[in-house]
Amino acid sequence: MLLNNRYRIVRTLGSGGFGQTFLAEDTQIPSCRLCVIKQLRPIQDNPQVYQLVQERFGREAAILEELGGGSSQIPRLYAYFSDDGQFYLVQEYIKGKTLTQILQEQGLMNEISVKGILISILPVLGYVHSKGIVHRDIKPENILIDTDGKPVLIDFGAVKETLGTMFTPSGNGTKSIVIGTPGFMPTEQSVGRPMFASDIYSLGLTAIYLLTGQMPQELATDHSTGKILWRQHAPDVKNDFADILDKAIGFDARERFASANIMLQALQTGVLSVSSSIPISSYTANSDTLAPGITLPPQTHLNTVSIEPASSTPASNRGSGKGILLGSLIAGSLIGASIIVGFVLNKQPQTITTQPQIITTQPQAITTQPQATTTQPQATTTQPQATTTQP
């Protein structure tokens, strides 16, 4: 049997609600290379729908061609055509096994193997999202491990959604079906609002399936939070890896990783998110940058604050520092003069005691009257050892 007078069917690979998938040979290539042909049919047999689907099918095929050309972990698109009400995609044949087949043959995977698959497939998912495309149908059957051990992302849901187009009573084309697999599909996708975080959710549940062997519908759920309870089925999984998977399958899309690249970083570092708690010693005076990729928000700029030493001077008298200094100089001069006069009159050493209470912080407490200094001989002691030298 030849399709489009070119592709010879070798065998059927699978079938589903949208059509069949075949392994075929390209007879117009000298090597007769193998390829995968997906035969798809619209869900509504209507000439208007057919025309609309044909236009959208061409656009989706162009997207698949671009994606396959930019990543070795996405099958390349060789051709597309329509015939007798059916639509066909001709894609690269990648030899390997799906994750479902591997699990059935080899049993449960360990943490290291599952983490390796995630680390390898997340950059591919990030690339797909960078093109504005949501895969919509990530599950174990749609991740293929090739002969080199690399995971390959297959069977994008956008084309299927196009084939589900129907006309409303008003005559407008609308997407009438939801693309995705129950259990692996998050809430927002089940109501026809897929987003990038929806693919992260599906990938997280795929990883849990590989660890536990349990389909999502078989796992218990916390009725108060909606959290999927799976850890008891994989007791050997470390908490840091389990925490990452729990974040990926958060009930609310806002609870999940914001992007595939952020989830990849968490897997590589073992940290769910970068902590905003940075030691003060790591700040610099002229920069808000704390570490590569971490920047303080505007409201947390640091200010330099000068700390004044403790003082018993009231705040209202702090402005009189100059007066205090002048008064101290005057007092010092009077004391010096009294020493000299005493020495001349008595010709004997004097003991000069300077008590701190003589000088106060208030200028008015310093008197300049001569009687404040005593020059009577009897007030002077003659013991040499009591002499002190004042600077």
ChimeraX attribute file (.defattr): number of C-alpha atoms within 10 A of each C-alpha:
attribute: neighborCount
match mode: 1-to-1
recipient: residues
	/A:1	10
	/A:2	13
	/A:3	14
	/A:4	11
	/A:5	10
	/A:6	14
	/A:7	22
	/A:8	19
	/A:9	18
	/A:10	14
	/A:11	10
	/A:12	13
	/A:13	13
	/A:14	11
	/A:15	13
	/A:16	8
	/A:17	9
	/A:18	16
	/A:19	17
	/A:20	16
	/A:21	20
	/A:22	19
	/A:23	20
	/A:24	25
	/A:25	20
	/A:26	20
	/A:27	15
	/A:28	11
	/A:29	10
	/A:30	7
	/A:31	9
	/A:32	13
	/A:33	14
	/A:34	21
	/A:35	24
	/A:36	24
	/A:37	26
	/A:38	23
	/A:39	19
	/A:40	22
	/A:41	22
	/A:42	22
	/A:43	19
	/A:44	14
	/A:45	11
	/A:46	13
	/A:47	10
	/A:48	14
	/A:49	20
	/A:50	21
	/A:51	11
	/A:52	17
	/A:53	23
	/A:54	20
	/A:55	11
	/A:56	18
	/A:57	24
	/A:58	16
	/A:59	14
	/A:60	17
	/A:61	21
	/A:62	14
	/A:63	17
	/A:64	23
	/A:65	18
	/A:66	14
	/A:67	21
	/A:68	18
	/A:69	14
	/A:70	14
	/A:71	16
	/A:72	14
	/A:73	24
	/A:74	26
	/A:75	22
	/A:76	21
	/A:77	22
	/A:78	16
	/A:79	14
	/A:80	16
	/A:81	16
	/A:82	16
	/A:83	10
	/A:84	6
	/A:85	13
	/A:86	15
	/A:87	21
	/A:88	22
	/A:89	21
	/A:90	24
	/A:91	22
	/A:92	17
	/A:93	16
	/A:94	19
	/A:95	12
	/A:96	17
	/A:97	18
	/A:98	20
	/A:99	22
	/A:100	19
	/A:101	15
	/A:102	17
	/A:103	17
	/A:104	10
	/A:105	9
	/A:106	8
	/A:107	14
	/A:108	18
	/A:109	18
	/A:110	14
	/A:111	18
	/A:112	10
	/A:113	14
	/A:114	18
	/A:115	16
	/A:116	14
	/A:117	18
	/A:118	19
	/A:119	20
	/A:120	17
	/A:121	19
	/A:122	21
	/A:123	17
	/A:124	22
	/A:125	23
	/A:126	20
	/A:127	16
	/A:128	20
	/A:129	18
	/A:130	12
	/A:131	11
	/A:132	11
	/A:133	19
	/A:134	20
	/A:135	23
	/A:136	25
	/A:137	23
	/A:138	27
	/A:139	25
	/A:140	21
	/A:141	16
	/A:142	17
	/A:143	24
	/A:144	24
	/A:145	21
	/A:146	15
	/A:147	11
	/A:148	8
	/A:149	12
	/A:150	17
	/A:151	27
	/A:152	23
	/A:153	23
	/A:154	19
	/A:155	17
	/A:156	20
	/A:157	17
	/A:158	21
	/A:159	21
	/A:160	23
	/A:161	21
	/A:162	24
	/A:163	25
	/A:164	21
	/A:165	22
	/A:166	24
	/A:167	16
	/A:168	11
	/A:169	7
	/A:170	6
	/A:171	9
	/A:172	10
	/A:173	15
	/A:174	13
	/A:175	15
	/A:176	16
	/A:177	17
	/A:178	18
	/A:179	24
	/A:180	23
	/A:181	14
	/A:182	11
	/A:183	15
	/A:184	25
	/A:185	24
	/A:186	26
	/A:187	15
	/A:188	15
	/A:189	17
	/A:190	16
	/A:191	11
	/A:192	14
	/A:193	11
	/A:194	20
	/A:195	18
	/A:196	22
	/A:197	26
	/A:198	28
	/A:199	27
	/A:200	28
	/A:201	25
	/A:202	26
	/A:203	27
	/A:204	22
	/A:205	27
	/A:206	26
	/A:207	22
	/A:208	25
	/A:209	24
	/A:210	23
	/A:211	24
	/A:212	19
	/A:213	19
	/A:214	16
	/A:215	14
	/A:216	20
	/A:217	11
	/A:218	10
	/A:219	15
	/A:220	12
	/A:221	14
	/A:222	9
	/A:223	8
	/A:224	6
	/A:225	10
	/A:226	12
	/A:227	16
	/A:228	18
	/A:229	13
	/A:230	21
	/A:231	18
	/A:232	9
	/A:233	14
	/A:234	17
	/A:235	12
	/A:236	11
	/A:237	15
	/A:238	11
	/A:239	12
	/A:240	15
	/A:241	17
	/A:242	17
	/A:243	14
	/A:244	21
	/A:245	24
	/A:246	22
	/A:247	21
	/A:248	25
	/A:249	26
	/A:250	21
	/A:251	18
	/A:252	17
	/A:253	20
	/A:254	10
	/A:255	13
	/A:256	20
	/A:257	24
	/A:258	14
	/A:259	17
	/A:260	26
	/A:261	17
	/A:262	15
	/A:263	26
	/A:264	21
	/A:265	16
	/A:266	19
	/A:267	19
	/A:268	12
	/A:269	12
	/A:270	14
	/A:271	15
	/A:272	18
	/A:273	13
	/A:274	11
	/A:275	8
	/A:276	10
	/A:277	6
	/A:278	10
	/A:279	8
	/A:280	9
	/A:281	6
	/A:282	10
	/A:283	14
	/A:284	11
	/A:285	9
	/A:286	7
	/A:287	11
	/A:288	16
	/A:289	14
	/A:290	16
	/A:291	11
	/A:292	6
	/A:293	7
	/A:294	12
	/A:295	13
	/A:296	14
	/A:297	9
	/A:298	8
	/A:299	6
	/A:300	9
	/A:301	9
	/A:302	15
	/A:303	7
	/A:304	6
	/A:305	6
	/A:306	6
	/A:307	6
	/A:308	6
	/A:309	5
	/A:310	6
	/A:311	8
	/A:312	7
	/A:313	12
	/A:314	9
	/A:315	8
	/A:316	7
	/A:317	10
	/A:318	12
	/A:319	10
	/A:320	13
	/A:321	14
	/A:322	11
	/A:323	14
	/A:324	19
	/A:325	13
	/A:326	12
	/A:327	22
	/A:328	17
	/A:329	12
	/A:330	15
	/A:331	17
	/A:332	14
	/A:333	12
	/A:334	16
	/A:335	16
	/A:336	13
	/A:337	13
	/A:338	18
	/A:339	18
	/A:340	12
	/A:341	13
	/A:342	20
	/A:343	16
	/A:344	11
	/A:345	11
	/A:346	14
	/A:347	10
	/A:348	15
	/A:349	18
	/A:350	21
	/A:351	18
	/A:352	17
	/A:353	10
	/A:354	11
	/A:355	7
	/A:356	7
	/A:357	7
	/A:358	11
	/A:359	17
	/A:360	13
	/A:361	20
	/A:362	14
	/A:363	17
	/A:364	10
	/A:365	12
	/A:366	17
	/A:367	15
	/A:368	12
	/A:369	8
	/A:370	10
	/A:371	8
	/A:372	12
	/A:373	14
	/A:374	15
	/A:375	18
	/A:376	10
	/A:377	14
	/A:378	8
	/A:379	11
	/A:380	17
	/A:381	14
	/A:382	12
	/A:383	11
	/A:384	11
	/A:385	8
	/A:386	13
	/A:387	14
	/A:388	11
	/A:389	7
	/A:390	8
	/A:391	3
